[in-house]
Amino acid sequence: MSRRLNGWQRLWVIVAVLLLAFVALIVVSVSPNEDPDILRQLNSPLCAAYRSFDGHADGWKLGEPIKDRDNCGDLISYQFVHEVNLHSVQDYKRHLHGRQIRVVVVGFFWWVVIVAMIYLFGVGVAWVRRGFASKQT
């Protein structure tokens, strides 16, 4: 038994596809990318003390001025903000990849939620219309 989509359902499919394209654009634009300064700092011998940053690298404590801010500031900031210890470029790429996957999953989740809400709204409107139509006959 084949069931054809009515006009409203076809409109819903088109809106869902357009919304998916919009969400994909948003995901691409907010997805984190590799920072060349962090890559350079991970390979720099000047930043070796900050590669296993725990807030006390090389005698530095949170709140004190950073000695190598010009050389290692991006690496220190990234590790502090994301609460991660980066020992190598591979650790950075692995962490970045995990963040990128989370952005894709969250974007897909919200797309599903919005598309489902639109469909349920349409079902509700159709149910109300059927209720009024049956009283008129």
Phi and psi in radians as a Rosetta constraint file:
Dihedral C 1 N 2 CA 2 C 2 CIRCULARHARMONIC -1.737 0.35
Dihedral N 2 CA 2 C 2 N 3 CIRCULARHARMONIC 2.396 0.35
Dihedral C 2 N 3 CA 3 C 3 CIRCULARHARMONIC -2.039 0.35
Dihedral N 3 CA 3 C 3 N 4 CIRCULARHARMONIC 2.209 0.35
Dihedral C 3 N 4 CA 4 C 4 CIRCULARHARMONIC -1.577 0.35
Dihedral N 4 CA 4 C 4 N 5 CIRCULARHARMONIC 2.616 0.35
Dihedral C 4 N 5 CA 5 C 5 CIRCULARHARMONIC -1.361 0.35
Dihedral N 5 CA 5 C 5 N 6 CIRCULARHARMONIC 2.408 0.35
Dihedral C 5 N 6 CA 6 C 6 CIRCULARHARMONIC -1.398 0.35
Dihedral N 6 CA 6 C 6 N 7 CIRCULARHARMONIC 3.113 0.35
Dihedral C 6 N 7 CA 7 C 7 CIRCULARHARMONIC -1.061 0.35
Dihedral N 7 CA 7 C 7 N 8 CIRCULARHARMONIC -0.692 0.35
Dihedral C 7 N 8 CA 8 C 8 CIRCULARHARMONIC -1.193 0.35
Dihedral N 8 CA 8 C 8 N 9 CIRCULARHARMONIC -0.678 0.35
Dihedral C 8 N 9 CA 9 C 9 CIRCULARHARMONIC -1.173 0.35
Dihedral N 9 CA 9 C 9 N 10 CIRCULARHARMONIC -0.645 0.35
Dihedral C 9 N 10 CA 10 C 10 CIRCULARHARMONIC -1.133 0.35
Dihedral N 10 CA 10 C 10 N 11 CIRCULARHARMONIC -0.711 0.35
Dihedral C 10 N 11 CA 11 C 11 CIRCULARHARMONIC -1.071 0.35
Dihedral N 11 CA 11 C 11 N 12 CIRCULARHARMONIC -0.721 0.35
Dihedral C 11 N 12 CA 12 C 12 CIRCULARHARMONIC -1.057 0.35
Dihedral N 12 CA 12 C 12 N 13 CIRCULARHARMONIC -0.728 0.35
Dihedral C 12 N 13 CA 13 C 13 CIRCULARHARMONIC -1.096 0.35
Dihedral N 13 CA 13 C 13 N 14 CIRCULARHARMONIC -0.762 0.35
Dihedral C 13 N 14 CA 14 C 14 CIRCULARHARMONIC -1.119 0.35
Dihedral N 14 CA 14 C 14 N 15 CIRCULARHARMONIC -0.773 0.35
Dihedral C 14 N 15 CA 15 C 15 CIRCULARHARMONIC -1.096 0.35
Dihedral N 15 CA 15 C 15 N 16 CIRCULARHARMONIC -0.701 0.35
Dihedral C 15 N 16 CA 16 C 16 CIRCULARHARMONIC -1.092 0.35
Dihedral N 16 CA 16 C 16 N 17 CIRCULARHARMONIC -0.727 0.35
Dihedral C 16 N 17 CA 17 C 17 CIRCULARHARMONIC -1.171 0.35
Dihedral N 17 CA 17 C 17 N 18 CIRCULARHARMONIC -0.769 0.35
Dihedral C 17 N 18 CA 18 C 18 CIRCULARHARMONIC -1.101 0.35
Dihedral N 18 CA 18 C 18 N 19 CIRCULARHARMONIC -0.703 0.35
Dihedral C 18 N 19 CA 19 C 19 CIRCULARHARMONIC -1.142 0.35
Dihedral N 19 CA 19 C 19 N 20 CIRCULARHARMONIC -0.644 0.35
Dihedral C 19 N 20 CA 20 C 20 CIRCULARHARMONIC -1.100 0.35
Dihedral N 20 CA 20 C 20 N 21 CIRCULARHARMONIC -0.728 0.35
Dihedral C 20 N 21 CA 21 C 21 CIRCULARHARMONIC -1.107 0.35
Dihedral N 21 CA 21 C 21 N 22 CIRCULARHARMONIC -0.720 0.35
Dihedral C 21 N 22 CA 22 C 22 CIRCULARHARMONIC -1.112 0.35
Dihedral N 22 CA 22 C 22 N 23 CIRCULARHARMONIC -0.790 0.35
Dihedral C 22 N 23 CA 23 C 23 CIRCULARHARMONIC -1.112 0.35
Dihedral N 23 CA 23 C 23 N 24 CIRCULARHARMONIC -0.677 0.35
Dihedral C 23 N 24 CA 24 C 24 CIRCULARHARMONIC -1.077 0.35
Dihedral N 24 CA 24 C 24 N 25 CIRCULARHARMONIC -0.714 0.35
Dihedral C 24 N 25 CA 25 C 25 CIRCULARHARMONIC -1.100 0.35
Dihedral N 25 CA 25 C 25 N 26 CIRCULARHARMONIC -0.730 0.35
Dihedral C 25 N 26 CA 26 C 26 CIRCULARHARMONIC -1.130 0.35
Dihedral N 26 CA 26 C 26 N 27 CIRCULARHARMONIC -0.767 0.35
Dihedral C 26 N 27 CA 27 C 27 CIRCULARHARMONIC -1.057 0.35
Dihedral N 27 CA 27 C 27 N 28 CIRCULARHARMONIC -0.760 0.35
Dihedral C 27 N 28 CA 28 C 28 CIRCULARHARMONIC -1.114 0.35
Dihedral N 28 CA 28 C 28 N 29 CIRCULARHARMONIC -0.682 0.35
Dihedral C 28 N 29 CA 29 C 29 CIRCULARHARMONIC -1.314 0.35
Dihedral N 29 CA 29 C 29 N 30 CIRCULARHARMONIC -0.510 0.35
Dihedral C 29 N 30 CA 30 C 30 CIRCULARHARMONIC -1.759 0.35
Dihedral N 30 CA 30 C 30 N 31 CIRCULARHARMONIC -0.103 0.35
Dihedral C 30 N 31 CA 31 C 31 CIRCULARHARMONIC -1.166 0.35
Dihedral N 31 CA 31 C 31 N 32 CIRCULARHARMONIC 2.309 0.35
Dihedral C 31 N 32 CA 32 C 32 CIRCULARHARMONIC -1.194 0.35
Dihedral N 32 CA 32 C 32 N 33 CIRCULARHARMONIC 2.493 0.35
Dihedral C 32 N 33 CA 33 C 33 CIRCULARHARMONIC -2.026 0.35
Dihedral N 33 CA 33 C 33 N 34 CIRCULARHARMONIC 2.866 0.35
Dihedral C 33 N 34 CA 34 C 34 CIRCULARHARMONIC -1.116 0.35
Dihedral N 34 CA 34 C 34 N 35 CIRCULARHARMONIC 2.369 0.35
Dihedral C 34 N 35 CA 35 C 35 CIRCULARHARMONIC -1.723 0.35
Dihedral N 35 CA 35 C 35 N 36 CIRCULARHARMONIC 2.033 0.35
Dihedral C 35 N 36 CA 36 C 36 CIRCULARHARMONIC -1.078 0.35
Dihedral N 36 CA 36 C 36 N 37 CIRCULARHARMONIC -0.502 0.35
Dihedral C 36 N 37 CA 37 C 37 CIRCULARHARMONIC -1.184 0.35
Dihedral N 37 CA 37 C 37 N 38 CIRCULARHARMONIC -0.690 0.35
Dihedral C 37 N 38 CA 38 C 38 CIRCULARHARMONIC -1.181 0.35
Dihedral N 38 CA 38 C 38 N 39 CIRCULARHARMONIC -0.720 0.35
Dihedral C 38 N 39 CA 39 C 39 CIRCULARHARMONIC -1.051 0.35
Dihedral N 39 CA 39 C 39 N 40 CIRCULARHARMONIC -0.763 0.35
Dihedral C 39 N 40 CA 40 C 40 CIRCULARHARMONIC -1.107 0.35
Dihedral N 40 CA 40 C 40 N 41 CIRCULARHARMONIC -0.739 0.35
Dihedral C 40 N 41 CA 41 C 41 CIRCULARHARMONIC -1.213 0.35
Dihedral N 41 CA 41 C 41 N 42 CIRCULARHARMONIC -0.559 0.35
Dihedral C 41 N 42 CA 42 C 42 CIRCULARHARMONIC -1.169 0.35
Dihedral N 42 CA 42 C 42 N 43 CIRCULARHARMONIC -0.500 0.35
Dihedral C 42 N 43 CA 43 C 43 CIRCULARHARMONIC -1.611 0.35
Dihedral N 43 CA 43 C 43 N 44 CIRCULARHARMONIC -0.135 0.35
Dihedral C 43 N 44 CA 44 C 44 CIRCULARHARMONIC -1.433 0.35
Dihedral N 44 CA 44 C 44 N 45 CIRCULARHARMONIC 2.331 0.35
Dihedral C 44 N 45 CA 45 C 45 CIRCULARHARMONIC -1.166 0.35
Dihedral N 45 CA 45 C 45 N 46 CIRCULARHARMONIC -0.404 0.35
Dihedral C 45 N 46 CA 46 C 46 CIRCULARHARMONIC -1.141 0.35
Dihedral N 46 CA 46 C 46 N 47 CIRCULARHARMONIC -0.457 0.35
Dihedral C 46 N 47 CA 47 C 47 CIRCULARHARMONIC -1.788 0.35
Dihedral N 47 CA 47 C 47 N 48 CIRCULARHARMONIC 0.222 0.35
Dihedral C 47 N 48 CA 48 C 48 CIRCULARHARMONIC -1.015 0.35
Dihedral N 48 CA 48 C 48 N 49 CIRCULARHARMONIC -0.643 0.35
Dihedral C 48 N 49 CA 49 C 49 CIRCULARHARMONIC -1.176 0.35
Dihedral N 49 CA 49 C 49 N 50 CIRCULARHARMONIC -0.390 0.35
Dihedral C 49 N 50 CA 50 C 50 CIRCULARHARMONIC -1.692 0.35
Dihedral N 50 CA 50 C 50 N 51 CIRCULARHARMONIC 0.042 0.35
Dihedral C 50 N 51 CA 51 C 51 CIRCULARHARMONIC -1.282 0.35
Dihedral N 51 CA 51 C 51 N 52 CIRCULARHARMONIC -0.375 0.35
Dihedral C 51 N 52 CA 52 C 52 CIRCULARHARMONIC -2.125 0.35
Dihedral N 52 CA 52 C 52 N 53 CIRCULARHARMONIC 1.020 0.35
Dihedral C 52 N 53 CA 53 C 53 CIRCULARHARMONIC -1.170 0.35
Dihedral N 53 CA 53 C 53 N 54 CIRCULARHARMONIC 2.184 0.35
Dihedral C 53 N 54 CA 54 C 54 CIRCULARHARMONIC -2.272 0.35
Dihedral N 54 CA 54 C 54 N 55 CIRCULARHARMONIC 0.281 0.35
Dihedral C 54 N 55 CA 55 C 55 CIRCULARHARMONIC 1.656 0.35
Dihedral N 55 CA 55 C 55 N 56 CIRCULARHARMONIC -0.108 0.35
Dihedral C 55 N 56 CA 56 C 56 CIRCULARHARMONIC -2.344 0.35
Dihedral N 56 CA 56 C 56 N 57 CIRCULARHARMONIC 0.587 0.35
Dihedral C 56 N 57 CA 57 C 57 CIRCULARHARMONIC -1.158 0.35
Dihedral N 57 CA 57 C 57 N 58 CIRCULARHARMONIC 2.233 0.35
Dihedral C 57 N 58 CA 58 C 58 CIRCULARHARMONIC 0.935 0.35
Dihedral N 58 CA 58 C 58 N 59 CIRCULARHARMONIC 0.699 0.35
Dihedral C 58 N 59 CA 59 C 59 CIRCULARHARMONIC 1.423 0.35
Dihedral N 59 CA 59 C 59 N 60 CIRCULARHARMONIC -0.023 0.35
Dihedral C 59 N 60 CA 60 C 60 CIRCULARHARMONIC -1.405 0.35
Dihedral N 60 CA 60 C 60 N 61 CIRCULARHARMONIC 2.404 0.35
Dihedral C 60 N 61 CA 61 C 61 CIRCULARHARMONIC -2.098 0.35
Dihedral N 61 CA 61 C 61 N 62 CIRCULARHARMONIC 2.643 0.35
Dihedral C 61 N 62 CA 62 C 62 CIRCULARHARMONIC -0.951 0.35
Dihedral N 62 CA 62 C 62 N 63 CIRCULARHARMONIC 2.296 0.35
Dihedral C 62 N 63 CA 63 C 63 CIRCULARHARMONIC 1.730 0.35
Dihedral N 63 CA 63 C 63 N 64 CIRCULARHARMONIC -0.322 0.35
Dihedral C 63 N 64 CA 64 C 64 CIRCULARHARMONIC -1.507 0.35
Dihedral N 64 CA 64 C 64 N 65 CIRCULARHARMONIC 2.734 0.35
Dihedral C 64 N 65 CA 65 C 65 CIRCULARHARMONIC -1.093 0.35
Dihedral N 65 CA 65 C 65 N 66 CIRCULARHARMONIC 2.503 0.35
Dihedral C 65 N 66 CA 66 C 66 CIRCULARHARMONIC -1.536 0.35
Dihedral N 66 CA 66 C 66 N 67 CIRCULARHARMONIC 2.236 0.35
Dihedral C 66 N 67 CA 67 C 67 CIRCULARHARMONIC -1.136 0.35
Dihedral N 67 CA 67 C 67 N 68 CIRCULARHARMONIC -0.720 0.35
Dihedral C 67 N 68 CA 68 C 68 CIRCULARHARMONIC -1.896 0.35
Dihedral N 68 CA 68 C 68 N 69 CIRCULARHARMONIC 0.708 0.35
Dihedral C 68 N 69 CA 69 C 69 CIRCULARHARMONIC -0.995 0.35
Dihedral N 69 CA 69 C 69 N 70 CIRCULARHARMONIC -0.743 0.35
Dihedral C 69 N 70 CA 70 C 70 CIRCULARHARMONIC -1.148 0.35
Dihedral N 70 CA 70 C 70 N 71 CIRCULARHARMONIC -0.594 0.35
Dihedral C 70 N 71 CA 71 C 71 CIRCULARHARMONIC -1.569 0.35
Dihedral N 71 CA 71 C 71 N 72 CIRCULARHARMONIC -0.579 0.35
Dihedral C 71 N 72 CA 72 C 72 CIRCULARHARMONIC -2.251 0.35
Dihedral N 72 CA 72 C 72 N 73 CIRCULARHARMONIC 0.157 0.35
Dihedral C 72 N 73 CA 73 C 73 CIRCULARHARMONIC -1.049 0.35
Dihedral N 73 CA 73 C 73 N 74 CIRCULARHARMONIC -0.715 0.35
Dihedral C 73 N 74 CA 74 C 74 CIRCULARHARMONIC -1.143 0.35
Dihedral N 74 CA 74 C 74 N 75 CIRCULARHARMONIC -0.726 0.35
Dihedral C 74 N 75 CA 75 C 75 CIRCULARHARMONIC -1.116 0.35
Dihedral N 75 CA 75 C 75 N 76 CIRCULARHARMONIC -0.787 0.35
Dihedral C 75 N 76 CA 76 C 76 CIRCULARHARMONIC -1.110 0.35
Dihedral N 76 CA 76 C 76 N 77 CIRCULARHARMONIC -0.798 0.35
Dihedral C 76 N 77 CA 77 C 77 CIRCULARHARMONIC -1.074 0.35
Dihedral N 77 CA 77 C 77 N 78 CIRCULARHARMONIC -0.782 0.35
Dihedral C 77 N 78 CA 78 C 78 CIRCULARHARMONIC -1.061 0.35
Dihedral N 78 CA 78 C 78 N 79 CIRCULARHARMONIC -0.802 0.35
Dihedral C 78 N 79 CA 79 C 79 CIRCULARHARMONIC -1.157 0.35
Dihedral N 79 CA 79 C 79 N 80 CIRCULARHARMONIC -0.656 0.35
Dihedral C 79 N 80 CA 80 C 80 CIRCULARHARMONIC -1.224 0.35
Dihedral N 80 CA 80 C 80 N 81 CIRCULARHARMONIC -0.828 0.35
Dihedral C 80 N 81 CA 81 C 81 CIRCULARHARMONIC -1.129 0.35
Dihedral N 81 CA 81 C 81 N 82 CIRCULARHARMONIC -0.722 0.35
Dihedral C 81 N 82 CA 82 C 82 CIRCULARHARMONIC -1.666 0.35
Dihedral N 82 CA 82 C 82 N 83 CIRCULARHARMONIC 0.030 0.35
Dihedral C 82 N 83 CA 83 C 83 CIRCULARHARMONIC 0.872 0.35
Dihedral N 83 CA 83 C 83 N 84 CIRCULARHARMONIC 0.981 0.35
Dihedral C 83 N 84 CA 84 C 84 CIRCULARHARMONIC -2.402 0.35
Dihedral N 84 CA 84 C 84 N 85 CIRCULARHARMONIC 2.567 0.35
Dihedral C 84 N 85 CA 85 C 85 CIRCULARHARMONIC -1.776 0.35
Dihedral N 85 CA 85 C 85 N 86 CIRCULARHARMONIC 2.158 0.35
Dihedral C 85 N 86 CA 86 C 86 CIRCULARHARMONIC -1.929 0.35
Dihedral N 86 CA 86 C 86 N 87 CIRCULARHARMONIC 2.012 0.35
Dihedral C 86 N 87 CA 87 C 87 CIRCULARHARMONIC -1.671 0.35
Dihedral N 87 CA 87 C 87 N 88 CIRCULARHARMONIC -0.328 0.35
Dihedral C 87 N 88 CA 88 C 88 CIRCULARHARMONIC -2.732 0.35
Dihedral N 88 CA 88 C 88 N 89 CIRCULARHARMONIC 3.015 0.35
Dihedral C 88 N 89 CA 89 C 89 CIRCULARHARMONIC -1.100 0.35
Dihedral N 89 CA 89 C 89 N 90 CIRCULARHARMONIC -0.638 0.35
Dihedral C 89 N 90 CA 90 C 90 CIRCULARHARMONIC -1.109 0.35
Dihedral N 90 CA 90 C 90 N 91 CIRCULARHARMONIC -0.689 0.35
Dihedral C 90 N 91 CA 91 C 91 CIRCULARHARMONIC -1.078 0.35
Dihedral N 91 CA 91 C 91 N 92 CIRCULARHARMONIC -0.748 0.35
Dihedral C 91 N 92 CA 92 C 92 CIRCULARHARMONIC -1.093 0.35
Dihedral N 92 CA 92 C 92 N 93 CIRCULARHARMONIC -0.815 0.35
Dihedral C 92 N 93 CA 93 C 93 CIRCULARHARMONIC -1.134 0.35
Dihedral N 93 CA 93 C 93 N 94 CIRCULARHARMONIC -0.666 0.35
Dihedral C 93 N 94 CA 94 C 94 CIRCULARHARMONIC -1.126 0.35
Dihedral N 94 CA 94 C 94 N 95 CIRCULARHARMONIC -0.784 0.35
Dihedral C 94 N 95 CA 95 C 95 CIRCULARHARMONIC -1.129 0.35
Dihedral N 95 CA 95 C 95 N 96 CIRCULARHARMONIC -0.743 0.35
Dihedral C 95 N 96 CA 96 C 96 CIRCULARHARMONIC -1.097 0.35
Dihedral N 96 CA 96 C 96 N 97 CIRCULARHARMONIC -0.719 0.35
Dihedral C 96 N 97 CA 97 C 97 CIRCULARHARMONIC -1.088 0.35
Dihedral N 97 CA 97 C 97 N 98 CIRCULARHARMONIC -0.716 0.35
Dihedral C 97 N 98 CA 98 C 98 CIRCULARHARMONIC -1.083 0.35
Dihedral N 98 CA 98 C 98 N 99 CIRCULARHARMONIC -0.708 0.35
Dihedral C 98 N 99 CA 99 C 99 CIRCULARHARMONIC -1.149 0.35
Dihedral N 99 CA 99 C 99 N 100 CIRCULARHARMONIC -0.680 0.35
Dihedral C 99 N 100 CA 100 C 100 CIRCULARHARMONIC -1.130 0.35
Dihedral N 100 CA 100 C 100 N 101 CIRCULARHARMONIC -0.714 0.35
Dihedral C 100 N 101 CA 101 C 101 CIRCULARHARMONIC -1.118 0.35
Dihedral N 101 CA 101 C 101 N 102 CIRCULARHARMONIC -0.710 0.35
Dihedral C 101 N 102 CA 102 C 102 CIRCULARHARMONIC -1.071 0.35
Dihedral N 102 CA 102 C 102 N 103 CIRCULARHARMONIC -0.697 0.35
Dihedral C 102 N 103 CA 103 C 103 CIRCULARHARMONIC -1.091 0.35
Dihedral N 103 CA 103 C 103 N 104 CIRCULARHARMONIC -0.744 0.35
Dihedral C 103 N 104 CA 104 C 104 CIRCULARHARMONIC -1.133 0.35
Dihedral N 104 CA 104 C 104 N 105 CIRCULARHARMONIC -0.774 0.35
Dihedral C 104 N 105 CA 105 C 105 CIRCULARHARMONIC -1.119 0.35
Dihedral N 105 CA 105 C 105 N 106 CIRCULARHARMONIC -0.773 0.35
Dihedral C 105 N 106 CA 106 C 106 CIRCULARHARMONIC -1.120 0.35
Dihedral N 106 CA 106 C 106 N 107 CIRCULARHARMONIC -0.739 0.35
Dihedral C 106 N 107 CA 107 C 107 CIRCULARHARMONIC -1.066 0.35
Dihedral N 107 CA 107 C 107 N 108 CIRCULARHARMONIC -0.790 0.35
Dihedral C 107 N 108 CA 108 C 108 CIRCULARHARMONIC -1.121 0.35
Dihedral N 108 CA 108 C 108 N 109 CIRCULARHARMONIC -0.726 0.35
Dihedral C 108 N 109 CA 109 C 109 CIRCULARHARMONIC -1.006 0.35
Dihedral N 109 CA 109 C 109 N 110 CIRCULARHARMONIC -0.853 0.35
Dihedral C 109 N 110 CA 110 C 110 CIRCULARHARMONIC -1.184 0.35
Dihedral N 110 CA 110 C 110 N 111 CIRCULARHARMONIC -0.559 0.35
Dihedral C 110 N 111 CA 111 C 111 CIRCULARHARMONIC -1.090 0.35
Dihedral N 111 CA 111 C 111 N 112 CIRCULARHARMONIC -0.810 0.35
Dihedral C 111 N 112 CA 112 C 112 CIRCULARHARMONIC -1.076 0.35
Dihedral N 112 CA 112 C 112 N 113 CIRCULARHARMONIC -0.776 0.35
Dihedral C 112 N 113 CA 113 C 113 CIRCULARHARMONIC -1.074 0.35
Dihedral N 113 CA 113 C 113 N 114 CIRCULARHARMONIC -0.816 0.35
Dihedral C 113 N 114 CA 114 C 114 CIRCULARHARMONIC -1.151 0.35
Dihedral N 114 CA 114 C 114 N 115 CIRCULARHARMONIC -0.761 0.35
Dihedral C 114 N 115 CA 115 C 115 CIRCULARHARMONIC -1.128 0.35
Dihedral N 115 CA 115 C 115 N 116 CIRCULARHARMONIC -0.701 0.35
Dihedral C 115 N 116 CA 116 C 116 CIRCULARHARMONIC -1.138 0.35
Dihedral N 116 CA 116 C 116 N 117 CIRCULARHARMONIC -0.698 0.35
Dihedral C 116 N 117 CA 117 C 117 CIRCULARHARMONIC -1.133 0.35
Dihedral N 117 CA 117 C 117 N 118 CIRCULARHARMONIC -0.704 0.35
Dihedral C 117 N 118 CA 118 C 118 CIRCULARHARMONIC -1.092 0.35
Dihedral N 118 CA 118 C 118 N 119 CIRCULARHARMONIC -0.764 0.35
Dihedral C 118 N 119 CA 119 C 119 CIRCULARHARMONIC -1.121 0.35
Dihedral N 119 CA 119 C 119 N 120 CIRCULARHARMONIC -0.787 0.35
Dihedral C 119 N 120 CA 120 C 120 CIRCULARHARMONIC -1.130 0.35
Dihedral N 120 CA 120 C 120 N 121 CIRCULARHARMONIC -0.615 0.35
Dihedral C 120 N 121 CA 121 C 121 CIRCULARHARMONIC -1.080 0.35
Dihedral N 121 CA 121 C 121 N 122 CIRCULARHARMONIC -0.764 0.35
Dihedral C 121 N 122 CA 122 C 122 CIRCULARHARMONIC -1.103 0.35
Dihedral N 122 CA 122 C 122 N 123 CIRCULARHARMONIC -0.721 0.35
Dihedral C 122 N 123 CA 123 C 123 CIRCULARHARMONIC -1.097 0.35
Dihedral N 123 CA 123 C 123 N 124 CIRCULARHARMONIC -0.715 0.35
Dihedral C 123 N 124 CA 124 C 124 CIRCULARHARMONIC -1.113 0.35
Dihedral N 124 CA 124 C 124 N 125 CIRCULARHARMONIC -0.752 0.35
Dihedral C 124 N 125 CA 125 C 125 CIRCULARHARMONIC -1.107 0.35
Dihedral N 125 CA 125 C 125 N 126 CIRCULARHARMONIC -0.731 0.35
Dihedral C 125 N 126 CA 126 C 126 CIRCULARHARMONIC -1.115 0.35
Dihedral N 126 CA 126 C 126 N 127 CIRCULARHARMONIC -0.682 0.35
Dihedral C 126 N 127 CA 127 C 127 CIRCULARHARMONIC -1.119 0.35
Dihedral N 127 CA 127 C 127 N 128 CIRCULARHARMONIC -0.757 0.35
Dihedral C 127 N 128 CA 128 C 128 CIRCULARHARMONIC -1.142 0.35
Dihedral N 128 CA 128 C 128 N 129 CIRCULARHARMONIC -0.740 0.35
Dihedral C 128 N 129 CA 129 C 129 CIRCULARHARMONIC -1.081 0.35
Dihedral N 129 CA 129 C 129 N 130 CIRCULARHARMONIC -0.717 0.35
Dihedral C 129 N 130 CA 130 C 130 CIRCULARHARMONIC -1.102 0.35
Dihedral N 130 CA 130 C 130 N 131 CIRCULARHARMONIC -0.640 0.35
Dihedral C 130 N 131 CA 131 C 131 CIRCULARHARMONIC -1.091 0.35
Dihedral N 131 CA 131 C 131 N 132 CIRCULARHARMONIC -0.757 0.35
Dihedral C 131 N 132 CA 132 C 132 CIRCULARHARMONIC -1.241 0.35
Dihedral N 132 CA 132 C 132 N 133 CIRCULARHARMONIC -0.636 0.35
Dihedral C 132 N 133 CA 133 C 133 CIRCULARHARMONIC -1.175 0.35
Dihedral N 133 CA 133 C 133 N 134 CIRCULARHARMONIC -0.643 0.35
Dihedral C 133 N 134 CA 134 C 134 CIRCULARHARMONIC -1.237 0.35
Dihedral N 134 CA 134 C 134 N 135 CIRCULARHARMONIC -0.474 0.35
Dihedral C 134 N 135 CA 135 C 135 CIRCULARHARMONIC -1.323 0.35
Dihedral N 135 CA 135 C 135 N 136 CIRCULARHARMONIC -0.452 0.35
Dihedral C 135 N 136 CA 136 C 136 CIRCULARHARMONIC -1.385 0.35
Dihedral N 136 CA 136 C 136 N 137 CIRCULARHARMONIC -0.372 0.35
